[in-house]
Amino acid sequence: MSKKDKLIGRLLNKPKDFTFDEMESLLKYFGYELKQGSGSGVKFIKDGGNEVINFHKPHPNGILKRYVLDQVMDKLRKDGLL
């Protein structure tokens, strides 16, 4: 099982300890590029800006909120990546 498959499995299980770093790695596997916004806002952009995922980078511990996992999963499903 590849690291990408393991991260997808973790995301689908919606763990309480899914980190920003894990999400960044997973979205990079899908072709997204991180663009730092102002403050804690971040954007992951794909296809020259046609596909965008926005959320706030968690701090101080780096653990993503449940609604962020849901938001990203909905977007990835909509795009046929999950």
PDB file of N, CA, C and O in Angstrom:
ATOM      1  N   MET A   1       0.842  -1.172   0.000  1.00  0.00           N
ATOM      2  CA  MET A   1       0.000   0.000   0.000  1.00  0.00           C
ATOM      3  C   MET A   1       0.894   1.243   0.000  1.00  0.00           C
ATOM      4  O   MET A   1       1.793   1.362   0.832  1.00  0.00           O
ATOM      5  N   SER A   2       0.648   2.164  -0.928  1.00  0.00           N
ATOM      6  CA  SER A   2       1.481   3.354  -1.051  1.00  0.00           C
ATOM      7  C   SER A   2       1.130   4.380   0.028  1.00  0.00           C
ATOM      8  O   SER A   2       0.096   4.283   0.688  1.00  0.00           O
ATOM      9  N   LYS A   3       2.005   5.352   0.188  1.00  0.00           N
ATOM     10  CA  LYS A   3       1.763   6.403   1.164  1.00  0.00           C
ATOM     11  C   LYS A   3       0.494   7.178   0.791  1.00  0.00           C
ATOM     12  O   LYS A   3      -0.279   7.569   1.666  1.00  0.00           O
ATOM     13  N   LYS A   4       0.287   7.396  -0.510  1.00  0.00           N
ATOM     14  CA  LYS A   4      -0.921   8.084  -0.972  1.00  0.00           C
ATOM     15  C   LYS A   4      -2.162   7.307  -0.554  1.00  0.00           C
ATOM     16  O   LYS A   4      -3.115   7.894  -0.042  1.00  0.00           O
ATOM     17  N   ASP A   5      -2.161   5.996  -0.765  1.00  0.00           N
ATOM     18  CA  ASP A   5      -3.305   5.162  -0.389  1.00  0.00           C
ATOM     19  C   ASP A   5      -3.553   5.193   1.119  1.00  0.00           C
ATOM     20  O   ASP A   5      -4.701   5.217   1.564  1.00  0.00           O
ATOM     21  N   LYS A   6      -2.480   5.194   1.897  1.00  0.00           N
ATOM     22  CA  LYS A   6      -2.619   5.255   3.354  1.00  0.00           C
ATOM     23  C   LYS A   6      -3.229   6.584   3.796  1.00  0.00           C
ATOM     24  O   LYS A   6      -4.081   6.623   4.683  1.00  0.00           O
ATOM     25  N   LEU A   7      -2.776   7.686   3.156  1.00  0.00           N
ATOM     26  CA  LEU A   7      -3.333   8.995   3.505  1.00  0.00           C
ATOM     27  C   LEU A   7      -4.798   9.100   3.102  1.00  0.00           C
ATOM     28  O   LEU A   7      -5.600   9.681   3.834  1.00  0.00           O
ATOM     29  N   ILE A   8      -5.152   8.549   1.956  1.00  0.00           N
ATOM     30  CA  ILE A   8      -6.557   8.545   1.530  1.00  0.00           C
ATOM     31  C   ILE A   8      -7.394   7.761   2.538  1.00  0.00           C
ATOM     32  O   ILE A   8      -8.473   8.204   2.932  1.00  0.00           O
ATOM     33  N   GLY A   9      -6.900   6.607   2.951  1.00  0.00           N
ATOM     34  CA  GLY A   9      -7.609   5.799   3.943  1.00  0.00           C
ATOM     35  C   GLY A   9      -7.795   6.538   5.251  1.00  0.00           C
ATOM     36  O   GLY A   9      -8.869   6.489   5.852  1.00  0.00           O
ATOM     37  N   ARG A  10      -6.748   7.225   5.694  1.00  0.00           N
ATOM     38  CA  ARG A  10      -6.856   8.005   6.936  1.00  0.00           C
ATOM     39  C   ARG A  10      -7.885   9.117   6.795  1.00  0.00           C
ATOM     40  O   ARG A  10      -8.705   9.324   7.689  1.00  0.00           O
ATOM     41  N   LEU A  11      -7.847   9.832   5.679  1.00  0.00           N
ATOM     42  CA  LEU A  11      -8.795  10.917   5.457  1.00  0.00           C
ATOM     43  C   LEU A  11     -10.226  10.396   5.473  1.00  0.00           C
ATOM     44  O   LEU A  11     -11.099  10.993   6.104  1.00  0.00           O
ATOM     45  N   LEU A  12     -10.467   9.297   4.790  1.00  0.00           N
ATOM     46  CA  LEU A  12     -11.818   8.738   4.715  1.00  0.00           C
ATOM     47  C   LEU A  12     -12.332   8.273   6.074  1.00  0.00           C
ATOM     48  O   LEU A  12     -13.540   8.248   6.307  1.00  0.00           O
ATOM     49  N   ASN A  13     -11.423   7.907   6.966  1.00  0.00           N
ATOM     50  CA  ASN A  13     -11.802   7.507   8.326  1.00  0.00           C
ATOM     51  C   ASN A  13     -12.043   8.701   9.252  1.00  0.00           C
ATOM     52  O   ASN A  13     -12.498   8.530  10.383  1.00  0.00           O
ATOM     53  N   LYS A  14     -11.741   9.896   8.776  1.00  0.00           N
ATOM     54  CA  LYS A  14     -11.927  11.140   9.520  1.00  0.00           C
ATOM     55  C   LYS A  14     -11.351  11.074  10.941  1.00  0.00           C
ATOM     56  O   LYS A  14     -12.076  11.255  11.920  1.00  0.00           O
ATOM     57  N   PRO A  15     -10.046  10.814  11.042  1.00  0.00           N
ATOM     58  CA  PRO A  15      -9.450  10.747  12.384  1.00  0.00           C
ATOM     59  C   PRO A  15      -9.416  12.116  13.052  1.00  0.00           C
ATOM     60  O   PRO A  15      -9.429  13.146  12.378  1.00  0.00           O
ATOM     61  N   LYS A  16      -9.373  12.119  14.344  1.00  0.00           N
ATOM     62  CA  LYS A  16      -9.334  13.370  15.100  1.00  0.00           C
ATOM     63  C   LYS A  16      -7.949  13.998  15.102  1.00  0.00           C
ATOM     64  O   LYS A  16      -7.780  15.123  15.572  1.00  0.00           O
ATOM     65  N   ASP A  17      -6.945  13.275  14.576  1.00  0.00           N
ATOM     66  CA  ASP A  17      -5.579  13.783  14.607  1.00  0.00           C
ATOM     67  C   ASP A  17      -4.969  13.944  13.212  1.00  0.00           C
ATOM     68  O   ASP A  17      -3.751  13.844  13.062  1.00  0.00           O
ATOM     69  N   PHE A  18      -5.799  14.194  12.183  1.00  0.00           N
ATOM     70  CA  PHE A  18      -5.293  14.397  10.824  1.00  0.00           C
ATOM     71  C   PHE A  18      -4.623  15.772  10.770  1.00  0.00           C
ATOM     72  O   PHE A  18      -5.256  16.781  11.081  1.00  0.00           O
ATOM     73  N   THR A  19      -3.356  15.816  10.381  1.00  0.00           N
ATOM     74  CA  THR A  19      -2.581  17.047  10.459  1.00  0.00           C
ATOM     75  C   THR A  19      -2.568  17.819   9.143  1.00  0.00           C
ATOM     76  O   THR A  19      -2.874  17.285   8.077  1.00  0.00           O
ATOM     77  N   PHE A  20      -2.207  19.075   9.257  1.00  0.00           N
ATOM     78  CA  PHE A  20      -2.051  19.924   8.080  1.00  0.00           C
ATOM     79  C   PHE A  20      -0.986  19.350   7.153  1.00  0.00           C
ATOM     80  O   PHE A  20      -1.159  19.354   5.934  1.00  0.00           O
ATOM     81  N   ASP A  21       0.106  18.860   7.717  1.00  0.00           N
ATOM     82  CA  ASP A  21       1.184  18.290   6.904  1.00  0.00           C
ATOM     83  C   ASP A  21       0.700  17.078   6.106  1.00  0.00           C
ATOM     84  O   ASP A  21       1.078  16.907   4.947  1.00  0.00           O
ATOM     85  N   GLU A  22      -0.130  16.242   6.717  1.00  0.00           N
ATOM     86  CA  GLU A  22      -0.696  15.103   6.003  1.00  0.00           C
ATOM     87  C   GLU A  22      -1.596  15.572   4.862  1.00  0.00           C
ATOM     88  O   GLU A  22      -1.550  15.025   3.760  1.00  0.00           O
ATOM     89  N   MET A  23      -2.415  16.588   5.133  1.00  0.00           N
ATOM     90  CA  MET A  23      -3.312  17.118   4.102  1.00  0.00           C
ATOM     91  C   MET A  23      -2.503  17.728   2.963  1.00  0.00           C
ATOM     92  O   MET A  23      -2.834  17.540   1.793  1.00  0.00           O
ATOM     93  N   GLU A  24      -1.458  18.447   3.299  1.00  0.00           N
ATOM     94  CA  GLU A  24      -0.600  19.045   2.273  1.00  0.00           C
ATOM     95  C   GLU A  24       0.006  17.951   1.390  1.00  0.00           C
ATOM     96  O   GLU A  24       0.012  18.081   0.166  1.00  0.00           O
ATOM     97  N   SER A  25       0.507  16.891   1.990  1.00  0.00           N
ATOM     98  CA  SER A  25       1.078  15.777   1.219  1.00  0.00           C
ATOM     99  C   SER A  25       0.032  15.138   0.319  1.00  0.00           C
ATOM    100  O   SER A  25       0.299  14.865  -0.851  1.00  0.00           O
ATOM    101  N   LEU A  26      -1.150  14.900   0.855  1.00  0.00           N
ATOM    102  CA  LEU A  26      -2.212  14.257   0.089  1.00  0.00           C
ATOM    103  C   LEU A  26      -2.635  15.116  -1.100  1.00  0.00           C
ATOM    104  O   LEU A  26      -2.777  14.615  -2.216  1.00  0.00           O
ATOM    105  N   LEU A  27      -2.834  16.412  -0.856  1.00  0.00           N
ATOM    106  CA  LEU A  27      -3.258  17.286  -1.938  1.00  0.00           C
ATOM    107  C   LEU A  27      -2.174  17.437  -2.999  1.00  0.00           C
ATOM    108  O   LEU A  27      -2.485  17.613  -4.177  1.00  0.00           O
ATOM    109  N   LYS A  28      -0.912  17.370  -2.600  1.00  0.00           N
ATOM    110  CA  LYS A  28       0.182  17.403  -3.586  1.00  0.00           C
ATOM    111  C   LYS A  28       0.143  16.159  -4.469  1.00  0.00           C
ATOM    112  O   LYS A  28       0.423  16.243  -5.665  1.00  0.00           O
ATOM    113  N   TYR A  29      -0.199  15.009  -3.895  1.00  0.00           N
ATOM    114  CA  TYR A  29      -0.346  13.783  -4.699  1.00  0.00           C
ATOM    115  C   TYR A  29      -1.415  13.971  -5.780  1.00  0.00           C
ATOM    116  O   TYR A  29      -1.305  13.422  -6.876  1.00  0.00           O
ATOM    117  N   PHE A  30      -2.457  14.761  -5.453  1.00  0.00           N
ATOM    118  CA  PHE A  30      -3.535  15.002  -6.405  1.00  0.00           C
ATOM    119  C   PHE A  30      -3.238  16.161  -7.347  1.00  0.00           C
ATOM    120  O   PHE A  30      -4.077  16.511  -8.177  1.00  0.00           O
ATOM    121  N   GLY A  31      -2.063  16.756  -7.230  1.00  0.00           N
ATOM    122  CA  GLY A  31      -1.665  17.812  -8.154  1.00  0.00           C
ATOM    123  C   GLY A  31      -1.925  19.233  -7.684  1.00  0.00           C
ATOM    124  O   GLY A  31      -1.782  20.174  -8.465  1.00  0.00           O
ATOM    125  N   TYR A  32      -2.302  19.407  -6.432  1.00  0.00           N
ATOM    126  CA  TYR A  32      -2.531  20.744  -5.893  1.00  0.00           C
ATOM    127  C   TYR A  32      -1.223  21.344  -5.398  1.00  0.00           C
ATOM    128  O   TYR A  32      -0.322  20.636  -4.950  1.00  0.00           O
ATOM    129  N   GLU A  33      -1.142  22.668  -5.490  1.00  0.00           N
ATOM    130  CA  GLU A  33       0.037  23.402  -5.032  1.00  0.00           C
ATOM    131  C   GLU A  33      -0.393  24.369  -3.937  1.00  0.00           C
ATOM    132  O   GLU A  33      -1.410  25.051  -4.066  1.00  0.00           O
ATOM    133  N   LEU A  34       0.378  24.425  -2.868  1.00  0.00           N
ATOM    134  CA  LEU A  34       0.061  25.291  -1.737  1.00  0.00           C
ATOM    135  C   LEU A  34       0.409  26.737  -2.050  1.00  0.00           C
ATOM    136  O   LEU A  34       1.514  27.042  -2.499  1.00  0.00           O
ATOM    137  N   LYS A  35      -0.547  27.618  -1.806  1.00  0.00           N
ATOM    138  CA  LYS A  35      -0.333  29.065  -1.889  1.00  0.00           C
ATOM    139  C   LYS A  35      -0.711  29.654  -0.550  1.00  0.00           C
ATOM    140  O   LYS A  35      -1.862  29.557  -0.124  1.00  0.00           O
ATOM    141  N   GLN A  36       0.256  30.266   0.115  1.00  0.00           N
ATOM    142  CA  GLN A  36       0.004  30.860   1.431  1.00  0.00           C
ATOM    143  C   GLN A  36      -0.765  32.152   1.261  1.00  0.00           C
ATOM    144  O   GLN A  36      -0.366  33.022   0.487  1.00  0.00           O
ATOM    145  N   GLY A  37      -1.856  32.279   1.976  1.00  0.00           N
ATOM    146  CA  GLY A  37      -2.629  33.510   1.958  1.00  0.00           C
ATOM    147  C   GLY A  37      -2.177  34.426   3.074  1.00  0.00           C
ATOM    148  O   GLY A  37      -1.109  34.232   3.655  1.00  0.00           O
ATOM    149  N   SER A  38      -2.987  35.418   3.370  1.00  0.00           N
ATOM    150  CA  SER A  38      -2.658  36.306   4.484  1.00  0.00           C
ATOM    151  C   SER A  38      -3.091  35.636   5.789  1.00  0.00           C
ATOM    152  O   SER A  38      -4.127  34.973   5.839  1.00  0.00           O
ATOM    153  N   GLY A  39      -2.316  35.809   6.810  1.00  0.00           N
ATOM    154  CA  GLY A  39      -2.626  35.197   8.093  1.00  0.00           C
ATOM    155  C   GLY A  39      -2.551  33.685   8.023  1.00  0.00           C
ATOM    156  O   GLY A  39      -1.594  33.125   7.489  1.00  0.00           O
ATOM    157  N   SER A  40      -3.574  33.021   8.570  1.00  0.00           N
ATOM    158  CA  SER A  40      -3.561  31.561   8.597  1.00  0.00           C
ATOM    159  C   SER A  40      -4.305  30.945   7.413  1.00  0.00           C
ATOM    160  O   SER A  40      -4.382  29.722   7.304  1.00  0.00           O
ATOM    161  N   GLY A  41      -4.844  31.767   6.540  1.00  0.00           N
ATOM    162  CA  GLY A  41      -5.559  31.243   5.377  1.00  0.00           C
ATOM    163  C   GLY A  41      -4.600  30.652   4.354  1.00  0.00           C
ATOM    164  O   GLY A  41      -3.557  31.235   4.056  1.00  0.00           O
ATOM    165  N   VAL A  42      -4.958  29.496   3.824  1.00  0.00           N
ATOM    166  CA  VAL A  42      -4.148  28.855   2.788  1.00  0.00           C
ATOM    167  C   VAL A  42      -5.050  28.449   1.625  1.00  0.00           C
ATOM    168  O   VAL A  42      -6.246  28.215   1.798  1.00  0.00           O
ATOM    169  N   LYS A  43      -4.453  28.372   0.446  1.00  0.00           N
ATOM    170  CA  LYS A  43      -5.148  27.907  -0.748  1.00  0.00           C
ATOM    171  C   LYS A  43      -4.317  26.811  -1.370  1.00  0.00           C
ATOM    172  O   LYS A  43      -3.092  26.904  -1.447  1.00  0.00           O
ATOM    173  N   PHE A  44      -4.992  25.779  -1.809  1.00  0.00           N
ATOM    174  CA  PHE A  44      -4.363  24.743  -2.612  1.00  0.00           C
ATOM    175  C   PHE A  44      -4.957  24.894  -4.010  1.00  0.00           C
ATOM    176  O   PHE A  44      -6.171  24.803  -4.194  1.00  0.00           O
ATOM    177  N   ILE A  45      -4.088  25.123  -4.986  1.00  0.00           N
ATOM    178  CA  ILE A  45      -4.523  25.439  -6.343  1.00  0.00           C
ATOM    179  C   ILE A  45      -4.066  24.354  -7.306  1.00  0.00           C
ATOM    180  O   ILE A  45      -2.964  23.817  -7.191  1.00  0.00           O
ATOM    181  N   LYS A  46      -4.953  24.042  -8.272  1.00  0.00           N
ATOM    182  CA  LYS A  46      -4.659  23.039  -9.284  1.00  0.00           C
ATOM    183  C   LYS A  46      -5.145  23.565 -10.628  1.00  0.00           C
ATOM    184  O   LYS A  46      -6.080  24.365 -10.685  1.00  0.00           O
ATOM    185  N   ASP A  47      -4.523  23.125 -11.690  1.00  0.00           N
ATOM    186  CA  ASP A  47      -4.930  23.490 -13.050  1.00  0.00           C
ATOM    187  C   ASP A  47      -4.918  24.995 -13.271  1.00  0.00           C
ATOM    188  O   ASP A  47      -5.875  25.557 -13.804  1.00  0.00           O
ATOM    189  N   GLY A  48      -3.843  25.642 -12.865  1.00  0.00           N
ATOM    190  CA  GLY A  48      -3.700  27.072 -13.097  1.00  0.00           C
ATOM    191  C   GLY A  48      -4.707  27.941 -12.373  1.00  0.00           C
ATOM    192  O   GLY A  48      -4.973  29.067 -12.796  1.00  0.00           O
ATOM    193  N   GLY A  49      -5.259  27.445 -11.312  1.00  0.00           N
ATOM    194  CA  GLY A  49      -6.204  28.223 -10.526  1.00  0.00           C
ATOM    195  C   GLY A  49      -7.656  27.873 -10.778  1.00  0.00           C
ATOM    196  O   GLY A  49      -8.550  28.455 -10.163  1.00  0.00           O
ATOM    197  N   ASN A  50      -7.905  26.921 -11.683  1.00  0.00           N
ATOM    198  CA  ASN A  50      -9.286  26.511 -11.952  1.00  0.00           C
ATOM    199  C   ASN A  50      -9.876  25.693 -10.814  1.00  0.00           C
ATOM    200  O   ASN A  50     -11.090  25.705 -10.611  1.00  0.00           O
ATOM    201  N   GLU A  51      -9.050  24.994 -10.081  1.00  0.00           N
ATOM    202  CA  GLU A  51      -9.486  24.187  -8.935  1.00  0.00           C
ATOM    203  C   GLU A  51      -8.829  24.749  -7.679  1.00  0.00           C
ATOM    204  O   GLU A  51      -7.603  24.837  -7.604  1.00  0.00           O
ATOM    205  N   VAL A  52      -9.640  25.130  -6.691  1.00  0.00           N
ATOM    206  CA  VAL A  52      -9.113  25.756  -5.475  1.00  0.00           C
ATOM    207  C   VAL A  52      -9.765  25.130  -4.248  1.00  0.00           C
ATOM    208  O   VAL A  52     -10.973  24.893  -4.218  1.00  0.00           O
ATOM    209  N   ILE A  53      -8.944  24.869  -3.244  1.00  0.00           N
ATOM    210  CA  ILE A  53      -9.423  24.432  -1.926  1.00  0.00           C
ATOM    211  C   ILE A  53      -8.876  25.439  -0.919  1.00  0.00           C
ATOM    212  O   ILE A  53      -7.663  25.621  -0.818  1.00  0.00           O
ATOM    213  N   ASN A  54      -9.764  26.090  -0.178  1.00  0.00           N
ATOM    214  CA  ASN A  54      -9.387  27.087   0.835  1.00  0.00           C
ATOM    215  C   ASN A  54      -9.707  26.578   2.228  1.00  0.00           C
ATOM    216  O   ASN A  54     -10.741  25.946   2.444  1.00  0.00           O
ATOM    217  N   PHE A  55      -8.831  26.851   3.160  1.00  0.00           N
ATOM    218  CA  PHE A  55      -9.140  26.667   4.577  1.00  0.00           C
ATOM    219  C   PHE A  55      -8.078  27.345   5.413  1.00  0.00           C
ATOM    220  O   PHE A  55      -7.080  27.829   4.880  1.00  0.00           O
ATOM    221  N   HIS A  56      -8.280  27.383   6.705  1.00  0.00           N
ATOM    222  CA  HIS A  56      -7.321  28.005   7.608  1.00  0.00           C
ATOM    223  C   HIS A  56      -6.350  26.956   8.124  1.00  0.00           C
ATOM    224  O   HIS A  56      -6.739  25.850   8.500  1.00  0.00           O
ATOM    225  N   LYS A  57      -5.087  27.328   8.132  1.00  0.00           N
ATOM    226  CA  LYS A  57      -4.049  26.454   8.676  1.00  0.00           C
ATOM    227  C   LYS A  57      -4.207  26.447  10.198  1.00  0.00           C
ATOM    228  O   LYS A  57      -4.203  27.497  10.840  1.00  0.00           O
ATOM    229  N   PRO A  58      -4.345  25.250  10.760  1.00  0.00           N
ATOM    230  CA  PRO A  58      -4.564  25.177  12.211  1.00  0.00           C
ATOM    231  C   PRO A  58      -3.305  25.533  13.001  1.00  0.00           C
ATOM    232  O   PRO A  58      -2.180  25.241  12.595  1.00  0.00           O
ATOM    233  N   HIS A  59      -3.538  26.166  14.125  1.00  0.00           N
ATOM    234  CA  HIS A  59      -2.421  26.477  15.001  1.00  0.00           C
ATOM    235  C   HIS A  59      -2.923  26.451  16.431  1.00  0.00           C
ATOM    236  O   HIS A  59      -4.105  26.727  16.634  1.00  0.00           O
ATOM    237  N   PRO A  60      -2.157  26.156  17.390  1.00  0.00           N
ATOM    238  CA  PRO A  60      -0.724  25.895  17.320  1.00  0.00           C
ATOM    239  C   PRO A  60      -0.364  24.434  17.055  1.00  0.00           C
ATOM    240  O   PRO A  60       0.796  24.144  16.764  1.00  0.00           O
ATOM    241  N   ASN A  61      -1.326  23.495  17.146  1.00  0.00           N
ATOM    242  CA  ASN A  61      -0.962  22.081  17.104  1.00  0.00           C
ATOM    243  C   ASN A  61      -0.967  21.443  15.716  1.00  0.00           C
ATOM    244  O   ASN A  61      -0.445  20.338  15.564  1.00  0.00           O
ATOM    245  N   GLY A  62      -1.525  22.083  14.712  1.00  0.00           N
ATOM    246  CA  GLY A  62      -1.498  21.543  13.354  1.00  0.00           C
ATOM    247  C   GLY A  62      -2.562  20.505  13.045  1.00  0.00           C
ATOM    248  O   GLY A  62      -2.560  19.935  11.954  1.00  0.00           O
ATOM    249  N   ILE A  63      -3.477  20.243  13.984  1.00  0.00           N
ATOM    250  CA  ILE A  63      -4.542  19.257  13.774  1.00  0.00           C
ATOM    251  C   ILE A  63      -5.724  19.944  13.087  1.00  0.00           C
ATOM    252  O   ILE A  63      -6.221  20.961  13.569  1.00  0.00           O
ATOM    253  N   LEU A  64      -6.170  19.386  11.963  1.00  0.00           N
ATOM    254  CA  LEU A  64      -7.272  19.964  11.211  1.00  0.00           C
ATOM    255  C   LEU A  64      -8.610  19.679  11.885  1.00  0.00           C
ATOM    256  O   LEU A  64      -8.807  18.618  12.477  1.00  0.00           O
ATOM    257  N   LYS A  65      -9.511  20.625  11.788  1.00  0.00           N
ATOM    258  CA  LYS A  65     -10.865  20.466  12.317  1.00  0.00           C
ATOM    259  C   LYS A  65     -11.653  19.510  11.428  1.00  0.00           C
ATOM    260  O   LYS A  65     -11.336  19.335  10.251  1.00  0.00           O
ATOM    261  N   ARG A  66     -12.662  18.906  11.992  1.00  0.00           N
ATOM    262  CA  ARG A  66     -13.500  17.938  11.273  1.00  0.00           C
ATOM    263  C   ARG A  66     -14.156  18.546  10.036  1.00  0.00           C
ATOM    264  O   ARG A  66     -14.229  17.905   8.988  1.00  0.00           O
ATOM    265  N   TYR A  67     -14.635  19.790  10.162  1.00  0.00           N
ATOM    266  CA  TYR A  67     -15.310  20.416   9.025  1.00  0.00           C
ATOM    267  C   TYR A  67     -14.357  20.630   7.845  1.00  0.00           C
ATOM    268  O   TYR A  67     -14.790  20.632   6.693  1.00  0.00           O
ATOM    269  N   VAL A  68     -13.065  20.809   8.127  1.00  0.00           N
ATOM    270  CA  VAL A  68     -12.085  20.957   7.047  1.00  0.00           C
ATOM    271  C   VAL A  68     -11.927  19.629   6.311  1.00  0.00           C
ATOM    272  O   VAL A  68     -11.861  19.600   5.082  1.00  0.00           O
ATOM    273  N   LEU A  69     -11.868  18.533   7.063  1.00  0.00           N
ATOM    274  CA  LEU A  69     -11.777  17.216   6.428  1.00  0.00           C
ATOM    275  C   LEU A  69     -12.994  16.977   5.543  1.00  0.00           C
ATOM    276  O   LEU A  69     -12.866  16.498   4.416  1.00  0.00           O
ATOM    277  N   ASP A  70     -14.174  17.312   6.057  1.00  0.00           N
ATOM    278  CA  ASP A  70     -15.407  17.145   5.275  1.00  0.00           C
ATOM    279  C   ASP A  70     -15.380  18.001   4.014  1.00  0.00           C
ATOM    280  O   ASP A  70     -15.752  17.539   2.935  1.00  0.00           O
ATOM    281  N   GLN A  71     -14.941  19.241   4.153  1.00  0.00           N
ATOM    282  CA  GLN A  71     -14.882  20.165   3.021  1.00  0.00           C
ATOM    283  C   GLN A  71     -13.940  19.637   1.934  1.00  0.00           C
ATOM    284  O   GLN A  71     -14.289  19.636   0.754  1.00  0.00           O
ATOM    285  N   VAL A  72     -12.769  19.199   2.328  1.00  0.00           N
ATOM    286  CA  VAL A  72     -11.796  18.693   1.360  1.00  0.00           C
ATOM    287  C   VAL A  72     -12.299  17.407   0.711  1.00  0.00           C
ATOM    288  O   VAL A  72     -12.164  17.232  -0.500  1.00  0.00           O
ATOM    289  N   MET A  73     -12.875  16.511   1.503  1.00  0.00           N
ATOM    290  CA  MET A  73     -13.400  15.262   0.938  1.00  0.00           C
ATOM    291  C   MET A  73     -14.520  15.545  -0.057  1.00  0.00           C
ATOM    292  O   MET A  73     -14.579  14.909  -1.109  1.00  0.00           O
ATOM    293  N   ASP A  74     -15.402  16.481   0.252  1.00  0.00           N
ATOM    294  CA  ASP A  74     -16.476  16.840  -0.681  1.00  0.00           C
ATOM    295  C   ASP A  74     -15.900  17.355  -1.998  1.00  0.00           C
ATOM    296  O   ASP A  74     -16.363  16.975  -3.073  1.00  0.00           O
ATOM    297  N   LYS A  75     -14.899  18.212  -1.912  1.00  0.00           N
ATOM    298  CA  LYS A  75     -14.274  18.772  -3.123  1.00  0.00           C
ATOM    299  C   LYS A  75     -13.602  17.681  -3.943  1.00  0.00           C
ATOM    300  O   LYS A  75     -13.751  17.642  -5.164  1.00  0.00           O
ATOM    301  N   LEU A  76     -12.861  16.791  -3.280  1.00  0.00           N
ATOM    302  CA  LEU A  76     -12.165  15.724  -3.992  1.00  0.00           C
ATOM    303  C   LEU A  76     -13.146  14.737  -4.627  1.00  0.00           C
ATOM    304  O   LEU A  76     -12.901  14.231  -5.722  1.00  0.00           O
ATOM    305  N   ARG A  77     -14.241  14.468  -3.944  1.00  0.00           N
ATOM    306  CA  ARG A  77     -15.282  13.592  -4.518  1.00  0.00           C
ATOM    307  C   ARG A  77     -15.936  14.252  -5.721  1.00  0.00           C
ATOM    308  O   ARG A  77     -16.161  13.605  -6.744  1.00  0.00           O
ATOM    309  N   LYS A  78     -16.241  15.535  -5.599  1.00  0.00           N
ATOM    310  CA  LYS A  78     -16.853  16.287  -6.690  1.00  0.00           C
ATOM    311  C   LYS A  78     -15.965  16.253  -7.943  1.00  0.00           C
ATOM    312  O   LYS A  78     -16.460  16.171  -9.067  1.00  0.00           O
ATOM    313  N   ASP A  79     -14.662  16.315  -7.726  1.00  0.00           N
ATOM    314  CA  ASP A  79     -13.702  16.322  -8.833  1.00  0.00           C
ATOM    315  C   ASP A  79     -13.349  14.908  -9.303  1.00  0.00           C
ATOM    316  O   ASP A  79     -12.556  14.745 -10.230  1.00  0.00           O
ATOM    317  N   GLY A  80     -13.935  13.884  -8.665  1.00  0.00           N
ATOM    318  CA  GLY A  80     -13.697  12.499  -9.078  1.00  0.00           C
ATOM    319  C   GLY A  80     -12.354  11.934  -8.643  1.00  0.00           C
ATOM    320  O   GLY A  80     -11.870  10.958  -9.217  1.00  0.00           O
ATOM    321  N   LEU A  81     -11.753  12.546  -7.632  1.00  0.00           N
ATOM    322  CA  LEU A  81     -10.447  12.070  -7.163  1.00  0.00           C
ATOM    323  C   LEU A  81     -10.562  11.052  -6.025  1.00  0.00           C
ATOM    324  O   LEU A  81      -9.607  10.330  -5.742  1.00  0.00           O
ATOM    325  N   LEU A  82     -11.717  10.993  -5.379  1.00  0.00           N
ATOM    326  CA  LEU A  82     -11.957   9.999  -4.317  1.00  0.00           C
ATOM    327  C   LEU A  82     -13.083   9.078  -4.747  1.00  0.00           C
ATOM    328  O   LEU A  82     -13.452   8.166  -4.007  1.00  0.00           O
TER     329      LEU A  82
END
